[in-house]
Amino acid sequence: MGIWLELGIFGLVFVFAFWQMHDVRKAQEQTRQQRAREKAAQETVDQEAAAEPATDKTDLKS
């Protein structure tokens, strides 16, 4: 009888571990996607800043 109790507990721990790994992988994927979105947004800002002509304020005095 005792072995079935121990096997049941082991099985529950095993299922819980797999469930946690599933959640960790899902969170890692969300983090990767968020970082990719942030990087793409930053690259867009950088490209827009590079496309704008730089005005030299010293030439505007005259």
TATA-V676109 format. One record per backbone hydrogen bond with DSSP energy under -0.5 kcal/mol. CO is the residue of the C=O (numbers start at 1). NH is the residue of the N-H. If there is no record, write none. Layout:
BEGIN
co->CO nh->NH
co->CO nh->NH
END
This chain:
BEGIN
co->1 nh->5
co->2 nh->6
co->3 nh->7
co->4 nh->8
co->5 nh->9
co->6 nh->10
co->7 nh->11
co->8 nh->12
co->9 nh->13
co->10 nh->14
co->11 nh->15
co->12 nh->16
co->13 nh->17
co->14 nh->18
co->15 nh->19
co->16 nh->20
co->17 nh->21
co->18 nh->22
co->19 nh->23
co->20 nh->24
co->21 nh->25
co->22 nh->26
co->23 nh->27
co->24 nh->28
co->25 nh->29
co->26 nh->30
co->27 nh->31
co->28 nh->32
co->29 nh->33
co->30 nh->34
co->31 nh->35
co->32 nh->36
co->33 nh->37
co->34 nh->38
co->35 nh->39
co->36 nh->40
co->37 nh->41
co->38 nh->42
co->39 nh->43
co->40 nh->44
co->41 nh->45
co->42 nh->46
co->43 nh->47
co->44 nh->48
co->45 nh->49
co->46 nh->50
co->47 nh->51
co->48 nh->52
co->55 nh->57
co->56 nh->59
co->57 nh->60
co->58 nh->61
co->59 nh->62
END
